[in-house]
Each structure stands twice: as structure tokens, then as C-alpha cells.
């Protein structure tokens, strides 16, 4: 991948205003994709703020039958473990809206990382650019399960990768690669809380963090609440 990340920083006074803006952006992206291509491919992020966004989304009016839902990463845990992103997203949104079950693509991480990587890569083999990728950022600058000091894979041949010895438990995970996450028409980072300020400062200063490896041609939108901002 040769793109340099172009950042559009958007700072919101409160997390509530950030969530409202994110919901609006998601619904607009869905309407646009369905009108232009007949389907909306969205990648969901884990985390508290995304969960609250999903809870807000379930009351929205959208053409849910044309949504196709993907995950940026997943923990290698049993399929019903509450720590899985898929379980969180199901409880917050997917069990409340009529998206066809066959259009929700979970990572089979309960079968182990190698099997899940092969299965998810196969599912993605005929999928073009994602319409919208939602991502968060950890206090160390990681995104999805792409951590500092680990492989991020910016090579197009690796859409999904196994992550071993993660600095955050559980140690085994599966993540979409930086290259596959960058293959998107729109990317929105959701970053909230004072604990993220150091990483935001490093990001703004151009330091080599995993978040900087996500570089779609259209650039990235970074939604910050005031607590996370450094300006």
C-alpha cells in the first residue's frame, strides 16, 4: 500500500454530539450505497462508544434488507462469549433490525485463528471496496486488532490475519489487515475519552502507529470528543 493517510479531524464538544453525527453519517452512507450499488457493506468496530452508536441506530429508518455487515476484528473466544464484538453488535443492533442473517458475516474465531482467517478471507474474495469502515483507537494507537510491534499487513494478498500474543487479552485474535481496511469508500474513526489524548497527539504528529496504516484513497474522518482532543 502506497497511500499516505489524509486525515480530516472533527472535534465534538460532547460524546453525545459525536454519536449523533456518527449515526447520521452511517445512515447517509447506507442510503448512498444502496441507491448506487444496491447494497451497503459496513465494517463494525468494537468498543463502548460504537456500542452506543449501534443502540441508537436500531431506532433509525434504513433499508436494512440491503445491509451487509462485516467485522474489523474478533477475539478467539466461544461464539456466545460476551467479550466478542459479534455478540456486542448483535445485542446492540443486529437483533433489533431486519438484516438477513446470511448478510451478517461473523469471524469463526471459536474454531481458532487459522481457520477463521481462511474462512473470512474466502468470504471477502468477491467483495469490492467496503462502503463504510468504522474503527476505534486504543490508548496505544492500535485499531481493530492491529497493535504496535505486531504485523499489520499492508499487502493486498492478506485480507485477514491471525494475531498472536496480543498485548490485550485474549492473546489470540483475528483482524482485517490494514490493506483490507483501507480498501473502502469511507473510513470513520471514533475516538473518545481523555485516555486517548497521548495517542491522538502522536497520531497528529505523524508517528508510526497502527491507526496511520489505514489509508484509503478518500482519506479518513476522525471523530473526537473534546476529552480526546489535543488542540
N, C-alpha and C positions, 0 to 999 in steps of 0.2 A: 504494500500500500504506500503510495507516494503523496497522498493529500496531506496538506498542513491544516491543522484544525482551526477553523474560523469560529470564534465564539461571539454570541450575542447574549450579553448579561442583562437579565431582567430582575430587578430587586423589588420586592413587595413589602409593604410596611408590616403585614401580619401573615401568619401561615394560612389564615382563613382566606385572605385575598389571593394568595398563591394557589390554594386548592381550587378556588373558583375559576381562576384563569386557566389552570391545567384542565379542568373539566371542559371548559369552553373550547380549548384548543383540540382536545381529543375528539369531541363531537364534530367540530368543523372538519377535522382530518377525515373522520369516518364518512361524513356526508360527501366530501370531495372525492374520496377514493371510490366510493360506491357509485357515484354519478359518472366517474370517468372510466372505471375498470370493472365495476360490478362486484367488487369485494374489498374488504378492509383488513389488511394484515397488520396486526398490532403486536408488539412485544411488551409484555408486562414486567415491571420491576417488583422486587420485594421491598419490605420496609414499612414503617408506621405511617409516614405521610402518604405513600402510594395507596396503602390500605384505606385510608380515609378518603382519598380521591375515588377509589373504586366504590366505596359505600355511597358516595354522593352520586356517582354515575348511574347506579342502579335505578334511580328515580327519573332518569332522563329519557327522552324520546329519541330513539335511534332505530335504524333498520337492522336490528340485531341479527336477522337471518343471514346477513352477508358479512358478518364479522368472522375473522379467523384469528384465533388467539394463540400466541407463542409465548415462551418464557425465555428471559435472558440468561437465567441460571437456575440451578436447583441443587439442593443438598442430597447426598446419598443417604436417605432415611426411608423407613417404611412408607408406603403410599398414603397412609392416613395420618402421618405424623403432623402435628400442628405447626412444627417448625418449617415445613415445606412451603415454598412460595405458592405452589398449586393449591394447597389446602387453604391458605390465606385468601387467595384470589377467588376461590370457589365460594367461601363463606361470605366474603365481602361483596362480590358482584355476580359471579357466573351462575350461582344457584338461584338468582333472582331475575334473570333476563333470559329470553328465549333464543340464545345462541345454540345452534345444533351441536350436540355432543361431539360429533365427528369433526367439528371445526375448532375444537379446543385441543391443542397438541401439547400434552404433558411429556416431560422427560421421564423415562422409565428408570430413574436412578435407584429405585429399590432393587433392581437387578444387578447393580454395580455400574461403575463409571464406564468401563469399556463397552458394555452392551448398550448403555444409554447413549453414548457418543455415536455409536454406529447407527442406532435407530433414529436418532434425531437428525443426523446428517442425511440419512436416506429420506426422511420426511421433507427436508429442506431442498432436496436435489432439484426439484422442478419449480421452486418458488423464487420469484424475482425479488427486486428490492422490497423491503418492508415499507409499508406506508407510514408507520409511526413506531419509533422505539422509545420507550420510557426507561430511564435509568436513574439510579441514585448514586451517591458517593459516600464512602466510608471516611472515617477520620484520618485514615492513612492514604486516602486518594484512590482506593480501589473502587471499581464499578463492576456490576454483575459479580462474577467470582474471579475477576482478573486482579491479582494482588501484586503489589510491589515485590520485585525479586523473583517472580514466577513468570512462566510463559504467558504471553498474551495472544500470540499468533496473529500476525498481520498478513499472513499468506492466504490467498483466496482458496486454496485447496483444503483448508481446515475450518469448516463452518462451526463445528462444535469440538470442544476439547475437554479432556479429563484434567481435573485439578486435584493434586495430591498434597498432603501436608499443608493445608490451608492454615493461615495464622488465626483464623476464626473457626470455631467448631461448627459442624463436624469437619474433620480434616479432608474427607473425600467429597468432591463436588463435580458438577458438570456445568460448563459455561459456554455460551456462544463466544466465538473468538472476536477479537477487536475488528478484524476484517469483515466478518459477517454482520456485526452490529453496525458497522459503518455503511453497509450496503442498504441504505434506507433513504427514503424521500424526506423524512423529517426525524430529528432526534431531539428529545427534551430531557434534560437532566433536572431532577427535583432534589434540591439541597436545602435542608433546614437545620436550625439549631446552632448554638454557639460553639459546640464541639467540632464543627466542620470548618471553623474560620481559618485555622492554620493551613489546612489542605486547600481551601479556596485561595488563600494568599499565594501558596506555591503554584497553584494552577494558573492564577493571573500572571505570575512571574515567569511562566513558561517552563517550569521544572518538569522532569520526565516522570510523570505519574500515569498510571493506567488510564485515567479519565481522558488524558490527552491523546491516547491512541485511537479514540473513536472520532473519525474524521470523514464524515460524509461530504460529498461534493457541495451540498447545500448548506454546510455549516451546522452548528449545534446551538440550540437555545438552552440557556441555563437559568432556571427559575430559582432565585434565592429569597429566603425571608430575611428580614433586617438583621436577625441574630447571627446569621451565617455570613453576612456581607463584611467585606474588609475595607470598603471605600468610604 
